[in-house]
């Protein structure tokens, strides 16, 4: 028994935020039926390419789903999806507001037919309000949500985008969590509802210092901020890091480093002067860390004598080669041969099946199994252009 066994999800999403949210549900055991347009999910076009419209990116966001392709502009397509939705517990879409309604698949229509349905709409700026119609990608969300401004102000450097689409990822995770909450409500009361999941709200929710900022901010060193934890460039080129603010926890360092002279060094006499000479302090820590032959030796000494934590800088490839990754079974191999993150949490019944397939590969099986369509009816739907396959 998997946590979401028996839950069927109609997945009308594409690219990142929506597909990642429904991938989480699939990992938890839900039957997720992904509906793609005739040209397929845009992420199928991302490099590197391999046969069957496959690539590592698409596989990561969509592993474990069933793959159908429907041309919503074709006559009869909307009714086909209405019939399919009637068998589902959850519908997830990430189009602009109004697009689903144009095809007769809006939340109001489906919820009138199925009061217990959980209908989740994922957008950048929400379904309502003055910004609802704006196009939204993660970089826009990062800019408007306060995330980049806060980072730039606290680190005293120009605002810059992260390399990852944090907005999409956090939106996906909060969407999946909210869908599960409404599923519990639906099972208890028979009433589901419409989830309006907004990237901007998700990005605001993830920032742990929002309440402090709204209360007037924090003057001086923010001891809990990640940027206060230094990344150490060791003399021999190794890159390690410590989690913790050496300005605040300075008292632990001289004994660990066997440098009692630092206790009387005027540069480190009090927090304000230590902050002014942070670069000198970090350089001294890096030189001390460089005296250890292995990271393990450094970690043992550091954690035994201080509240600091530490880690080595690793790439994903480096991490995948560790005993930690093997023990946790951190990655799973998909049908296409690409390795992807295995699951959102370690527990019995949670994790991807690894099933991926080309556009429309599961069309006939899904619509025959769920709607009871005969082979002749499926032939007709293919001939009329409603059902598409690669």
C-alpha contacts under 8 A as a table, 3 or more apart, distances in Angstrom:
res1	aa1	res2	aa2	distance
1	X	5	X	6.53
1	X	349	X	6.59
2	X	5	X	5.20
2	X	28	X	6.40
2	X	29	X	5.16
2	X	348	X	7.38
2	X	349	X	4.35
2	X	350	X	6.69
3	X	28	X	5.63
3	X	29	X	5.97
3	X	349	X	6.55
3	X	350	X	7.37
4	X	7	X	5.54
4	X	25	X	7.38
4	X	28	X	5.54
4	X	29	X	4.59
4	X	30	X	4.83
5	X	28	X	7.86
5	X	29	X	5.03
5	X	30	X	5.49
5	X	31	X	7.51
6	X	30	X	6.61
6	X	31	X	7.32
7	X	29	X	7.79
7	X	30	X	4.97
7	X	31	X	6.18
7	X	88	X	7.35
7	X	89	X	5.97
7	X	90	X	7.73
8	X	30	X	5.75
8	X	31	X	4.72
8	X	32	X	5.98
8	X	33	X	7.67
8	X	87	X	7.53
8	X	88	X	4.86
8	X	89	X	5.40
8	X	90	X	6.46
9	X	22	X	7.80
9	X	30	X	6.81
9	X	31	X	6.02
9	X	32	X	4.63
9	X	33	X	6.11
9	X	88	X	5.69
9	X	89	X	6.07
9	X	90	X	4.64
9	X	91	X	5.71
9	X	92	X	7.42
10	X	32	X	6.13
10	X	33	X	5.18
10	X	34	X	6.43
10	X	35	X	7.49
10	X	84	X	7.86
10	X	85	X	6.49
10	X	88	X	6.44
10	X	90	X	6.19
10	X	91	X	4.70
10	X	92	X	6.32
11	X	19	X	7.66
11	X	22	X	6.83
11	X	32	X	6.42
11	X	33	X	5.64
11	X	34	X	4.55
11	X	35	X	6.02
11	X	91	X	6.15
11	X	92	X	5.20
11	X	93	X	6.52
12	X	34	X	6.26
12	X	35	X	5.41
12	X	36	X	7.07
12	X	91	X	7.44
12	X	92	X	5.83
12	X	93	X	4.65
12	X	94	X	7.12
13	X	18	X	4.98
13	X	19	X	5.75
13	X	34	X	7.56
13	X	35	X	7.65
13	X	36	X	7.91
13	X	92	X	6.66
13	X	93	X	4.86
13	X	94	X	5.23
13	X	95	X	7.40
14	X	17	X	7.71
14	X	18	X	6.11
14	X	19	X	5.81
14	X	36	X	7.80
14	X	41	X	5.44
14	X	42	X	6.89
14	X	43	X	7.44
14	X	94	X	7.13
15	X	18	X	7.19
15	X	19	X	6.41
15	X	41	X	6.44
15	X	42	X	6.06
15	X	43	X	5.18
15	X	58	X	7.84
15	X	61	X	7.95
16	X	19	X	5.40
16	X	20	X	5.75
16	X	61	X	6.76
16	X	168	X	6.20
16	X	169	X	7.39
16	X	172	X	7.92
17	X	20	X	5.40
17	X	21	X	6.27
17	X	94	X	7.84
17	X	122	X	7.61
17	X	168	X	4.55
17	X	169	X	6.00
17	X	171	X	6.18
17	X	172	X	4.74
18	X	21	X	5.17
18	X	22	X	6.36
18	X	92	X	7.15
18	X	93	X	6.71
18	X	94	X	5.89
18	X	122	X	6.72
18	X	172	X	6.15
19	X	22	X	5.21
19	X	23	X	5.92
19	X	61	X	5.53
19	X	62	X	6.09
19	X	172	X	7.85
20	X	23	X	4.90
20	X	24	X	6.34
20	X	61	X	5.03
20	X	62	X	7.11
20	X	169	X	7.28
20	X	172	X	5.63
20	X	173	X	7.68
21	X	24	X	5.34
21	X	25	X	6.76
21	X	172	X	4.34
21	X	173	X	5.97
21	X	175	X	6.14
21	X	176	X	5.08
22	X	25	X	4.95
22	X	26	X	6.18
22	X	32	X	6.98
22	X	62	X	7.87
22	X	92	X	7.61
22	X	176	X	7.01
23	X	26	X	4.92
23	X	27	X	6.09
23	X	32	X	7.97
23	X	61	X	6.12
23	X	62	X	5.67
23	X	63	X	6.62
23	X	64	X	7.06
23	X	65	X	7.39
24	X	27	X	5.04
24	X	28	X	6.37
24	X	173	X	7.85
24	X	176	X	6.66
24	X	343	X	7.46
24	X	344	X	6.69
25	X	28	X	5.04
25	X	29	X	6.56
25	X	30	X	5.54
25	X	32	X	7.55
25	X	176	X	6.77
26	X	29	X	5.13
26	X	30	X	4.71
26	X	31	X	6.19
26	X	32	X	5.89
26	X	64	X	5.86
26	X	65	X	6.50
26	X	352	X	6.91
27	X	30	X	7.25
27	X	64	X	6.93
27	X	343	X	6.08
27	X	344	X	7.55
27	X	350	X	5.43
27	X	351	X	4.47
27	X	352	X	4.66
27	X	353	X	7.45
28	X	349	X	6.76
28	X	350	X	4.78
28	X	351	X	6.48
28	X	352	X	7.98
29	X	349	X	7.06
29	X	350	X	6.79
29	X	351	X	7.95
31	X	65	X	6.90
31	X	66	X	7.67
32	X	64	X	7.69
32	X	65	X	4.99
32	X	66	X	6.15
33	X	65	X	5.90
33	X	66	X	4.77
33	X	67	X	6.15
33	X	68	X	7.02
34	X	65	X	6.42
34	X	66	X	5.88
34	X	67	X	5.12
34	X	68	X	5.95
34	X	69	X	7.96
35	X	67	X	6.49
35	X	68	X	4.95
35	X	69	X	5.22
35	X	70	X	6.44
36	X	39	X	7.64
36	X	40	X	5.12
36	X	41	X	5.80
36	X	67	X	7.65
36	X	68	X	6.27
36	X	69	X	4.53
36	X	70	X	6.23
36	X	359	X	7.02
36	X	360	X	7.70
37	X	40	X	5.11
37	X	41	X	6.94
37	X	69	X	5.62
37	X	70	X	5.58
37	X	71	X	5.55
37	X	72	X	7.34
38	X	69	X	6.09
38	X	70	X	6.37
38	X	71	X	5.69
38	X	359	X	7.95
38	X	388	X	5.87
38	X	389	X	7.60
39	X	42	X	7.83
40	X	44	X	6.78
40	X	69	X	7.31
40	X	359	X	6.12
41	X	44	X	5.65
41	X	45	X	7.93
42	X	45	X	5.77
42	X	46	X	7.57
43	X	46	X	5.32
43	X	57	X	6.97
43	X	58	X	5.53
44	X	53	X	5.68
44	X	54	X	6.13
44	X	55	X	6.50
44	X	57	X	7.83
44	X	58	X	5.62
45	X	49	X	7.32
45	X	53	X	7.26
45	X	55	X	7.89
46	X	49	X	6.97
46	X	55	X	6.88
46	X	57	X	7.10
46	X	58	X	7.80
47	X	55	X	6.57
48	X	55	X	5.87
48	X	56	X	7.39
49	X	53	X	7.10
49	X	54	X	6.21
49	X	55	X	5.14
50	X	53	X	6.51
50	X	54	X	5.33
50	X	55	X	5.93
51	X	54	X	6.08
52	X	357	X	7.36
52	X	358	X	5.25
52	X	390	X	7.57
53	X	358	X	5.85
53	X	359	X	7.47
54	X	58	X	6.73
54	X	59	X	7.00
54	X	336	X	7.04
54	X	357	X	7.70
54	X	358	X	7.07
55	X	58	X	5.61
55	X	59	X	6.30
55	X	338	X	7.82
56	X	59	X	5.12
56	X	60	X	6.16
56	X	338	X	5.73
56	X	339	X	7.55
56	X	340	X	7.62
57	X	60	X	5.28
57	X	61	X	6.65
58	X	61	X	5.47
58	X	62	X	6.07
59	X	62	X	5.21
59	X	63	X	5.31
59	X	334	X	7.19
59	X	336	X	7.79
59	X	338	X	7.23
59	X	340	X	7.26
59	X	356	X	6.44
60	X	63	X	5.92
60	X	339	X	7.92
60	X	340	X	5.16
60	X	341	X	6.96
62	X	65	X	6.15
62	X	356	X	7.01
63	X	334	X	6.87
63	X	352	X	6.45
63	X	353	X	7.09
63	X	354	X	5.09
63	X	355	X	5.45
63	X	356	X	5.40
64	X	352	X	5.44
64	X	353	X	4.97
64	X	354	X	5.11
64	X	355	X	4.59
64	X	356	X	6.45
65	X	355	X	6.48
65	X	356	X	6.80
66	X	355	X	7.74
66	X	356	X	7.53
66	X	357	X	7.79
66	X	362	X	6.07
66	X	366	X	7.84
67	X	356	X	7.68
67	X	357	X	6.44
67	X	358	X	7.14
67	X	359	X	6.21
67	X	360	X	5.43
67	X	361	X	5.82
67	X	362	X	5.13
67	X	363	X	6.89
68	X	359	X	6.27
68	X	360	X	3.95
68	X	361	X	6.31
68	X	362	X	5.48
68	X	363	X	4.74
68	X	366	X	7.80
68	X	387	X	7.87
68	X	388	X	7.81
68	X	389	X	7.73
69	X	359	X	5.87
69	X	360	X	4.44
69	X	363	X	6.87
69	X	387	X	5.91
69	X	388	X	5.14
69	X	389	X	6.31
70	X	77	X	6.78
70	X	360	X	7.86
70	X	386	X	5.46
70	X	387	X	4.81
70	X	388	X	5.79
71	X	74	X	5.58
71	X	77	X	6.51
71	X	385	X	6.81
71	X	386	X	5.14
71	X	387	X	6.57
71	X	388	X	7.02
72	X	75	X	7.88
72	X	77	X	5.18
72	X	78	X	6.09
72	X	103	X	7.24
72	X	386	X	7.23
73	X	77	X	7.03
74	X	77	X	5.61
74	X	384	X	7.65
74	X	385	X	6.46
74	X	386	X	5.50
75	X	78	X	7.59
75	X	386	X	7.24
76	X	79	X	5.37
76	X	80	X	6.26
76	X	386	X	7.09
77	X	80	X	5.08
77	X	81	X	6.41
77	X	386	X	5.54
78	X	81	X	5.23
78	X	82	X	6.10
78	X	103	X	6.08
78	X	104	X	6.66
78	X	105	X	7.23
79	X	82	X	4.87
79	X	83	X	6.12
80	X	83	X	5.20
80	X	84	X	6.30
81	X	84	X	4.81
81	X	85	X	5.88
82	X	85	X	5.02
82	X	86	X	6.24
82	X	105	X	6.85
82	X	110	X	7.82
83	X	86	X	5.23
83	X	87	X	7.13
83	X	371	X	7.50
84	X	87	X	5.52
84	X	88	X	6.89
84	X	370	X	7.52
84	X	371	X	6.95
85	X	88	X	5.04
85	X	89	X	7.99
85	X	91	X	7.15
85	X	110	X	7.77
86	X	110	X	7.94
86	X	113	X	7.75
86	X	114	X	7.10
87	X	370	X	7.70
88	X	91	X	7.16
88	X	117	X	7.53
89	X	116	X	7.48
89	X	117	X	5.30
89	X	118	X	6.29
89	X	183	X	7.94
90	X	117	X	5.84
90	X	118	X	4.69
90	X	119	X	5.76
90	X	120	X	7.56
90	X	179	X	7.88
91	X	117	X	7.62
91	X	118	X	6.37
91	X	119	X	4.78
91	X	120	X	6.10
92	X	119	X	6.02
92	X	120	X	4.69
92	X	121	X	6.00
92	X	122	X	7.66
93	X	120	X	6.40
93	X	121	X	5.14
93	X	122	X	6.25
94	X	121	X	5.64
94	X	122	X	4.49
94	X	123	X	5.75
95	X	99	X	6.20
95	X	100	X	7.26
95	X	121	X	7.66
95	X	122	X	7.27
95	X	123	X	6.80
96	X	99	X	5.91
96	X	123	X	6.40
96	X	133	X	6.91
96	X	135	X	7.79
97	X	100	X	7.54
97	X	123	X	7.66
97	X	126	X	7.88
97	X	127	X	5.51
97	X	132	X	7.11
97	X	133	X	6.79
98	X	101	X	5.14
98	X	102	X	6.25
98	X	106	X	7.50
99	X	102	X	5.22
99	X	103	X	7.00
99	X	106	X	7.93
100	X	103	X	5.41
100	X	104	X	6.47
100	X	105	X	4.97
100	X	106	X	4.82
101	X	104	X	4.86
101	X	105	X	5.23
101	X	106	X	4.02
101	X	107	X	7.58
102	X	105	X	7.37
102	X	106	X	7.63
103	X	106	X	7.61
104	X	109	X	7.05
105	X	109	X	6.44
105	X	110	X	6.54
106	X	109	X	5.53
106	X	110	X	6.44
107	X	110	X	5.28
107	X	111	X	5.84
107	X	119	X	6.22
107	X	194	X	6.49
108	X	111	X	5.30
108	X	112	X	6.14
109	X	112	X	5.40
109	X	113	X	6.59
110	X	113	X	5.16
110	X	114	X	6.00
110	X	117	X	7.66
111	X	114	X	4.78
111	X	115	X	4.93
111	X	116	X	7.37
111	X	117	X	6.15
111	X	119	X	7.73
111	X	193	X	7.10
112	X	115	X	5.94
114	X	117	X	5.45
115	X	190	X	6.97
115	X	191	X	5.37
115	X	192	X	6.04
115	X	193	X	7.32
116	X	186	X	5.34
116	X	187	X	7.86
116	X	190	X	4.89
116	X	191	X	4.25
116	X	192	X	4.23
116	X	193	X	7.17
117	X	186	X	7.36
117	X	191	X	7.21
117	X	192	X	4.89
117	X	193	X	6.39
118	X	179	X	6.82
118	X	182	X	6.44
118	X	183	X	6.60
118	X	186	X	7.67
118	X	192	X	4.86
118	X	193	X	5.22
118	X	194	X	6.25
118	X	195	X	7.43
119	X	192	X	7.75
119	X	193	X	6.16
119	X	194	X	4.80
119	X	195	X	6.08
120	X	175	X	7.60
120	X	179	X	7.11
120	X	194	X	5.81
120	X	195	X	4.54
120	X	196	X	6.32
120	X	197	X	7.08
121	X	127	X	7.86
121	X	194	X	7.44
121	X	195	X	6.04
121	X	196	X	5.26
121	X	197	X	5.97
122	X	126	X	7.48
122	X	171	X	7.99
122	X	175	X	7.66
122	X	196	X	6.42
122	X	197	X	4.79
122	X	198	X	5.98
122	X	199	X	7.57
123	X	126	X	5.44
123	X	127	X	7.20
123	X	136	X	7.42
123	X	196	X	7.86
123	X	197	X	6.44
123	X	198	X	5.20
123	X	199	X	6.33
124	X	132	X	7.86
124	X	134	X	7.68
124	X	135	X	7.17
124	X	136	X	4.84
124	X	137	X	7.01
124	X	141	X	7.08
124	X	198	X	5.24
124	X	199	X	4.61
124	X	200	X	6.26
125	X	131	X	5.83
125	X	132	X	5.09
125	X	133	X	7.56
125	X	134	X	6.92
125	X	136	X	7.19
125	X	198	X	5.40
125	X	199	X	6.40
125	X	200	X	6.13
126	X	129	X	7.27
126	X	131	X	7.65
126	X	132	X	5.31
126	X	196	X	6.27
126	X	197	X	6.55
126	X	198	X	4.74
126	X	199	X	7.72
127	X	132	X	5.53
127	X	196	X	6.34
128	X	131	X	7.61
128	X	132	X	5.23
129	X	132	X	5.38
130	X	133	X	7.74
131	X	134	X	5.59
136	X	140	X	6.12
136	X	141	X	6.88
137	X	140	X	5.51
137	X	141	X	6.51
137	X	168	X	7.98
138	X	141	X	4.94
138	X	142	X	6.14
138	X	165	X	5.54
138	X	166	X	6.89
138	X	167	X	4.87
138	X	168	X	5.85
138	X	199	X	7.92
139	X	142	X	5.05
139	X	143	X	6.36
139	X	161	X	6.70
139	X	165	X	7.18
139	X	167	X	7.61
140	X	143	X	5.16
140	X	144	X	6.31
141	X	144	X	5.38
141	X	145	X	5.79
141	X	167	X	6.24
141	X	199	X	6.59
141	X	200	X	5.70
141	X	203	X	7.43
142	X	145	X	5.63
142	X	146	X	7.00
142	X	147	X	5.57
142	X	148	X	5.97
142	X	161	X	7.43
142	X	166	X	7.87
142	X	167	X	6.53
142	X	203	X	7.47
143	X	146	X	6.37
143	X	147	X	6.64
143	X	148	X	5.73
143	X	149	X	7.33
144	X	147	X	7.64
144	X	200	X	7.48
145	X	148	X	7.82
145	X	200	X	5.63
145	X	201	X	7.82
145	X	203	X	6.23
145	X	204	X	6.00
146	X	149	X	5.28
146	X	150	X	5.98
146	X	204	X	7.47
147	X	150	X	5.42
147	X	151	X	6.31
147	X	203	X	7.42
147	X	204	X	7.74
147	X	207	X	7.39
148	X	151	X	5.08
148	X	152	X	6.02
148	X	159	X	5.72
148	X	160	X	6.76
148	X	161	X	7.18
149	X	152	X	5.16
149	X	153	X	6.05
149	X	159	X	6.35
150	X	153	X	5.20
150	X	154	X	6.02
151	X	154	X	5.30
151	X	155	X	5.96
151	X	159	X	7.17
152	X	155	X	5.33
152	X	156	X	5.58
152	X	157	X	5.17
152	X	158	X	5.58
152	X	159	X	4.83
152	X	160	X	7.65
153	X	156	X	5.16
153	X	157	X	7.02
154	X	227	X	7.89
155	X	227	X	6.66
162	X	165	X	7.28
162	X	166	X	7.70
165	X	168	X	5.57
165	X	169	X	6.44
166	X	169	X	5.09
166	X	170	X	6.06
167	X	170	X	5.56
167	X	171	X	6.06
167	X	199	X	6.13
167	X	200	X	7.76
167	X	202	X	7.45
167	X	203	X	6.04
168	X	171	X	5.15
168	X	172	X	6.12
168	X	199	X	6.96
169	X	172	X	5.15
169	X	173	X	6.38
170	X	173	X	5.12
170	X	174	X	6.19
170	X	202	X	6.41
170	X	203	X	6.90
170	X	206	X	7.46
171	X	174	X	5.26
171	X	175	X	5.94
171	X	197	X	7.32
171	X	198	X	7.19
171	X	199	X	5.46
171	X	202	X	5.36
171	X	203	X	7.34
172	X	175	X	5.05
172	X	176	X	6.19
173	X	176	X	5.23
173	X	177	X	6.25
174	X	177	X	5.02
174	X	178	X	6.04
174	X	202	X	6.93
175	X	178	X	5.12
175	X	179	X	6.05
175	X	197	X	6.25
176	X	179	X	5.08
176	X	180	X	6.27
177	X	180	X	5.27
177	X	181	X	6.36
178	X	181	X	4.97
178	X	182	X	6.30
178	X	195	X	7.58
179	X	182	X	5.24
179	X	183	X	6.10
179	X	195	X	7.56
180	X	183	X	4.95
180	X	184	X	6.39
181	X	184	X	5.29
181	X	185	X	6.49
182	X	185	X	4.83
182	X	186	X	5.99
182	X	192	X	5.94
182	X	193	X	7.22
183	X	186	X	4.97
183	X	187	X	6.13
183	X	192	X	6.81
184	X	187	X	5.16
184	X	188	X	6.20
185	X	188	X	5.13
185	X	189	X	5.91
185	X	190	X	7.35
185	X	191	X	6.74
185	X	192	X	6.56
186	X	189	X	5.30
186	X	190	X	4.57
186	X	191	X	4.66
186	X	192	X	4.65
187	X	190	X	5.72
187	X	191	X	7.79
197	X	201	X	7.75
197	X	202	X	7.65
198	X	201	X	5.36
198	X	202	X	6.21
199	X	202	X	4.95
199	X	203	X	6.12
200	X	203	X	5.16
200	X	204	X	6.23
201	X	204	X	5.08
201	X	205	X	6.06
202	X	205	X	5.05
202	X	206	X	6.33
203	X	206	X	5.29
203	X	207	X	6.70
204	X	207	X	5.53
204	X	210	X	7.28
205	X	208	X	7.56
207	X	210	X	5.88
208	X	211	X	7.60
209	X	212	X	5.21
209	X	213	X	6.21
210	X	213	X	5.10
210	X	214	X	6.18
211	X	214	X	5.12
211	X	215	X	6.13
212	X	215	X	5.06
212	X	216	X	6.53
212	X	217	X	5.22
212	X	218	X	6.86
213	X	216	X	5.33
213	X	217	X	4.10
213	X	218	X	7.21
214	X	217	X	6.69
218	X	221	X	7.84
218	X	222	X	6.76
219	X	222	X	7.69
222	X	225	X	5.71
222	X	228	X	7.70
223	X	228	X	6.78
223	X	245	X	6.43
223	X	248	X	7.10
224	X	228	X	7.46
224	X	245	X	7.95
225	X	228	X	5.71
225	X	229	X	7.74
226	X	229	X	5.61
226	X	243	X	7.81
227	X	230	X	7.03
228	X	244	X	6.91
228	X	245	X	5.18
228	X	246	X	7.88
229	X	241	X	7.44
229	X	242	X	5.97
229	X	243	X	5.01
229	X	244	X	4.98
229	X	245	X	5.19
229	X	246	X	7.42
230	X	241	X	5.92
230	X	242	X	6.03
230	X	243	X	7.30
230	X	244	X	7.91
230	X	245	X	7.57
230	X	282	X	6.88
231	X	239	X	7.03
231	X	240	X	6.06
231	X	241	X	4.24
231	X	242	X	6.67
232	X	239	X	5.67
232	X	240	X	5.16
232	X	241	X	5.23
232	X	242	X	7.70
232	X	282	X	7.15
232	X	283	X	7.65
232	X	285	X	7.60
232	X	286	X	5.20
233	X	237	X	6.43
233	X	238	X	6.33
233	X	239	X	4.95
233	X	240	X	6.80
233	X	286	X	6.20
234	X	237	X	5.39
234	X	238	X	5.23
234	X	239	X	5.97
234	X	240	X	7.40
234	X	286	X	5.27
234	X	287	X	6.33
234	X	289	X	6.97
234	X	290	X	5.30
235	X	238	X	7.37
235	X	286	X	7.49
235	X	287	X	6.60
235	X	290	X	6.23
236	X	290	X	7.17
239	X	312	X	6.33
239	X	313	X	5.63
240	X	310	X	7.31
240	X	311	X	5.88
240	X	312	X	4.39
240	X	313	X	5.65
241	X	310	X	5.54
241	X	311	X	5.48
241	X	312	X	6.26
241	X	313	X	7.28
242	X	308	X	6.38
242	X	309	X	5.61
242	X	310	X	4.18
242	X	311	X	6.50
243	X	308	X	5.71
243	X	309	X	4.99
243	X	310	X	5.74
244	X	249	X	7.51
244	X	307	X	7.76
244	X	308	X	5.44
244	X	309	X	7.03
245	X	248	X	5.44
245	X	249	X	6.11
246	X	249	X	4.97
246	X	250	X	5.12
246	X	253	X	7.89
246	X	281	X	7.75
246	X	282	X	7.77
247	X	250	X	5.31
247	X	271	X	6.07
247	X	274	X	5.80
247	X	275	X	6.17
247	X	278	X	7.14
248	X	271	X	6.77
249	X	252	X	6.06
249	X	253	X	7.51
250	X	253	X	5.43
250	X	254	X	7.58
251	X	254	X	6.70
252	X	255	X	6.27
252	X	256	X	6.58
252	X	305	X	7.11
252	X	306	X	5.72
253	X	256	X	5.13
253	X	257	X	5.92
253	X	306	X	7.80
254	X	257	X	5.14
254	X	258	X	5.79
254	X	259	X	4.72
254	X	260	X	5.36
254	X	261	X	7.66
254	X	262	X	6.06
254	X	263	X	6.78
255	X	258	X	4.99
255	X	259	X	6.30
255	X	260	X	6.47
256	X	259	X	7.71
256	X	301	X	7.39
256	X	302	X	7.14
256	X	305	X	6.61
257	X	288	X	6.53
259	X	262	X	5.81
259	X	263	X	7.98
260	X	263	X	5.66
260	X	264	X	7.81
261	X	264	X	5.68
261	X	265	X	6.40
262	X	265	X	4.82
262	X	268	X	7.11
263	X	268	X	7.26
263	X	269	X	7.22
264	X	268	X	7.63
264	X	269	X	6.80
265	X	268	X	5.70
265	X	269	X	6.47
266	X	269	X	5.06
266	X	273	X	7.89
267	X	273	X	5.75
267	X	274	X	5.97
267	X	277	X	6.23
268	X	271	X	7.24
268	X	273	X	5.81
268	X	274	X	4.50
268	X	277	X	7.39
269	X	273	X	6.43
269	X	274	X	6.83
270	X	273	X	5.56
270	X	274	X	6.04
271	X	274	X	4.98
271	X	275	X	5.99
272	X	275	X	5.11
272	X	276	X	6.33
273	X	276	X	4.94
273	X	277	X	6.25
274	X	277	X	5.02
274	X	278	X	5.71
274	X	281	X	7.55
275	X	278	X	4.90
277	X	280	X	5.40
277	X	281	X	6.45
278	X	281	X	5.06
278	X	282	X	6.12
279	X	282	X	5.18
279	X	283	X	6.12
280	X	283	X	5.12
280	X	284	X	6.30
281	X	284	X	5.19
281	X	285	X	6.35
282	X	285	X	5.05
282	X	286	X	6.15
283	X	286	X	5.03
283	X	287	X	6.22
284	X	287	X	5.16
284	X	288	X	6.22
285	X	288	X	5.05
285	X	289	X	6.06
286	X	289	X	5.02
286	X	290	X	6.08
287	X	290	X	5.01
287	X	291	X	6.72
288	X	291	X	5.39
288	X	292	X	7.67
289	X	292	X	5.84
289	X	298	X	6.50
290	X	293	X	7.55
292	X	295	X	7.05
292	X	297	X	6.44
292	X	298	X	5.92
293	X	297	X	7.22
294	X	297	X	5.47
294	X	298	X	6.67
295	X	298	X	5.07
295	X	299	X	6.05
295	X	312	X	7.34
296	X	299	X	5.08
296	X	300	X	6.18
297	X	300	X	5.27
297	X	301	X	6.48
298	X	301	X	5.39
298	X	302	X	6.07
299	X	302	X	5.12
299	X	303	X	5.94
299	X	309	X	7.64
299	X	310	X	6.33
299	X	311	X	7.97
300	X	303	X	5.57
300	X	304	X	5.97
301	X	304	X	5.30
301	X	305	X	6.33
302	X	305	X	5.63
302	X	306	X	5.93
302	X	308	X	6.67
302	X	309	X	7.44
302	X	310	X	7.89
303	X	306	X	5.39
303	X	307	X	6.28
303	X	308	X	6.02
303	X	309	X	6.23
314	X	317	X	7.84
314	X	318	X	5.55
314	X	319	X	6.23
315	X	318	X	5.01
315	X	319	X	6.24
316	X	319	X	4.99
316	X	320	X	6.07
317	X	320	X	5.11
317	X	321	X	6.55
318	X	321	X	5.40
318	X	322	X	6.93
319	X	322	X	5.41
319	X	324	X	7.90
319	X	325	X	6.56
320	X	325	X	5.49
320	X	326	X	7.53
320	X	330	X	7.68
320	X	331	X	7.75
321	X	325	X	6.89
321	X	326	X	7.65
322	X	325	X	5.40
322	X	326	X	6.57
323	X	326	X	5.03
323	X	327	X	5.99
324	X	327	X	5.19
324	X	328	X	6.12
325	X	328	X	5.27
325	X	329	X	5.73
325	X	330	X	5.05
325	X	331	X	7.53
326	X	329	X	4.98
326	X	330	X	6.69
327	X	330	X	7.79
328	X	346	X	7.86
329	X	332	X	7.32
329	X	342	X	7.23
330	X	341	X	6.12
330	X	342	X	5.63
330	X	343	X	7.68
331	X	339	X	6.06
331	X	340	X	5.40
331	X	341	X	4.58
331	X	342	X	4.57
332	X	339	X	5.38
332	X	340	X	5.48
332	X	341	X	6.23
332	X	342	X	4.81
332	X	352	X	7.41
332	X	354	X	6.97
333	X	336	X	7.90
333	X	337	X	5.82
333	X	338	X	5.56
333	X	339	X	4.31
333	X	340	X	6.33
333	X	354	X	6.22
334	X	337	X	5.23
334	X	338	X	5.45
334	X	339	X	6.18
334	X	340	X	7.19
334	X	353	X	7.66
334	X	354	X	4.02
334	X	355	X	5.96
334	X	356	X	6.65
335	X	338	X	7.53
335	X	354	X	5.85
335	X	355	X	5.46
335	X	356	X	5.84
335	X	357	X	7.78
336	X	356	X	6.66
336	X	357	X	7.76
342	X	351	X	5.61
342	X	352	X	5.83
343	X	346	X	7.09
343	X	350	X	6.46
343	X	351	X	4.39
343	X	352	X	6.16
344	X	350	X	7.79
344	X	351	X	7.39
345	X	350	X	6.97
345	X	351	X	7.87
346	X	350	X	6.73
346	X	351	X	7.88
347	X	350	X	5.67
352	X	355	X	7.87
357	X	361	X	6.01
357	X	362	X	7.91
358	X	361	X	5.37
358	X	389	X	7.63
358	X	390	X	6.27
359	X	388	X	7.52
359	X	389	X	5.29
359	X	390	X	5.20
360	X	363	X	5.10
360	X	387	X	7.45
360	X	388	X	5.84
360	X	389	X	4.16
360	X	390	X	6.46
361	X	364	X	7.89
361	X	389	X	6.22
361	X	390	X	7.44
362	X	365	X	5.40
362	X	366	X	5.89
363	X	366	X	5.45
363	X	367	X	6.21
363	X	387	X	7.10
363	X	389	X	7.68
364	X	367	X	5.48
364	X	368	X	5.84
364	X	378	X	6.59
365	X	368	X	5.31
365	X	369	X	5.83
366	X	369	X	5.24
366	X	370	X	5.84
366	X	371	X	7.82
367	X	370	X	5.34
367	X	371	X	5.20
367	X	372	X	6.54
367	X	373	X	6.03
367	X	378	X	7.93
368	X	371	X	5.67
368	X	372	X	4.52
368	X	373	X	4.52
368	X	374	X	6.36
368	X	375	X	7.73
368	X	378	X	7.91
369	X	372	X	5.52
369	X	373	X	7.59
373	X	377	X	5.96
373	X	378	X	6.53
374	X	377	X	5.22
374	X	378	X	6.34
375	X	378	X	5.06
375	X	379	X	6.08
376	X	379	X	4.99
376	X	380	X	6.25
377	X	380	X	5.06
377	X	381	X	6.28
378	X	381	X	5.05
378	X	382	X	6.22
379	X	382	X	5.18
379	X	383	X	6.08
380	X	383	X	4.97
380	X	384	X	6.08
381	X	384	X	5.24
381	X	385	X	6.30
381	X	386	X	5.26
381	X	387	X	5.63
382	X	385	X	5.21
382	X	386	X	5.92
382	X	387	X	4.78
382	X	388	X	6.42
383	X	386	X	7.75
384	X	387	X	7.84
385	X	388	X	6.40
